[in-house]
């Protein structure tokens, strides 16, 4: 497989920020705002998505190489994330996009909270102009 071949990844946490990715040596291409239905955001020590019929999570689609995805999710503290296939709906297009989305193997415990992460994520979501009601919901995630 070519190391230059890119696949779409759906990012719902702080990796939505292009500058964060670039600091980690990743060159994201084709940024698109999108959402995925059937999941809810949950923030414990870190963010993850949990299946939830009728729910919607917003994030960014980026085209990355497999090597770049490996670099992101083999970093210290992120080893518990695993790729899952999702169907992301770009906000600016009608055609859904298959994408990889990395989630924790196990949901955070109900008592786990990370208000600092939630606040940083809200700032990123506002900068990216996501729906205000979704941005507000992150505080409760």
PyMOL commands that set and color helices and strands:
alter all, ss='L'
color gray80, all
select helices_A, chain A and resi 14-16+18-23+66-73+115-127+132-140
alter helices_A, ss='H'
color red, helices_A
select strands_A, chain A and resi 6-11+29-43+47-65+81-90+96-104
alter strands_A, ss='S'
color yellow, strands_A
deselect
rebuild
show_as cartoon
